[in-house]
Amino acid sequence: MRLAIALASRHLGLTWPNPSVGAVLVDESGDVPVILAQGITQAGGRPHAERMALEAAGERARGATLYVTLEPCATRSSRAHGPSCTDLIVAAGIGRLVVSVADPSPHAAGQGPERFGRAGIPMNVGCLAEDGARLHRGHITRVTKGRPAVTVKLARSTEGFAGSRHGPRLMLTGEIANGRVHLMRAHADAIMVGVGTVLADDPLLNVRLPGLESRSPVRIVVDSQLRTPVTSRVAAGAREIPTWIATTVNAPVDAERALTALGVEVLRVSSDVSGRVSLSEALQLLGTRGITQVFCEGGPDLADALATADLIDDLVLITGRSARGQGDVPALGASLQDRMDHLELWAEQQIGPDLSMLWERP
């Protein structure tokens, strides 16, 4: 199952709106288990991992054990996609099925156990369940809450500051940590920032790891009044990397026309009480578009707004170098500090000279 989870992790960010699933077929009839085949959900969400593993194994699958990270689909979404994975598993004559986590999707939703039972295939659910749930958090959140899972990443100095309001941008983390952040981007469906970040830094918001440049996720800018300049790099490059701007219903139409002419897609939602984009409504809209995982790098203000709306599922906090006498913007706003009482620290890792700490919603 650890191998299946590792396989699925490789394609995170490539398979939305479907989950990235890993499957491993094992012959356990002898003294030493033998791996027969492996499968991962393919880019775009199909074929599913189970199909990939079963087709690779062929007749050798009969009587073997199938380890899969998510409960197999029991109904097909359309005729064009062929039989469900449950049908394929039964037809292949699998001897045993081991699942990490159940799938709340209506395409699965517990329909498999009865069908596997009728076929005489034992099904065990819960192997490495915590790791499986973490892997599939985006899919499960979208199914159960109608929105993608949100991971917030913040960098801070040892004094707790994320930046300076009046000085130059603070470079707080080292090359190794920055590379890790780009890998996180590659494993997300979308990267999200606020318009303030666009105006201040004019970021590219892409993946710049050698060989992974094509893994750049959808770029999302939260911009209540469409202040994103047409000359910004996210707008100018919208035809190369999908770029969506979440704005309010009252945002200027002329600004929308100028941005859409560059290939930007404008998504209008309601305003909150302060006149800003309703983040909960925006995320619900992203869920309908198939986004399952959002990686937010929008800085303390957007992070605090997400915390206020109780929309943070994971927090990555990277502590870098000292910025004594330079920083005046706290990395953790008041709402986020309060919200951290409801998050659990599950990992802590030294990344070169920097310390990475990961919290998650229990």
Buried (B, 14 or more C-beta within 10 A) or exposed (E): BEBBBBBBBEBBBBBBBBBBBBBBBBBEEEEEEEEBBBBBBBEEBBBBBBBBBBBBBEEBBEEBBBBBBBBBBBEBBEEEBBEBBBBBBBEBBBBBBBBBBBBBBEBBBEBBBEBBEEBEBEBEBEBBBEBBBBBBBBBBBBBEBBBBBBBBBBBBBBBEBBBBEEEEEBEBBBEEBBBBBBEBBBBBBBBBBBBBBBEEBEBBBBBEBEEBEEBBBBBBBBBBBBBBBEEBBBBBBBEEBBBBBBBBEEBEEEBBEBBEEBBBBBBBBEBBEEEBBBBBBBBBBBBEBBBBBBBBBBBBBBBBBBBBBEBBBBBBBBBBBEBEEBBEBBBBBEBBEEBBEEBEEEEEEEBBEBBBBBBBBE
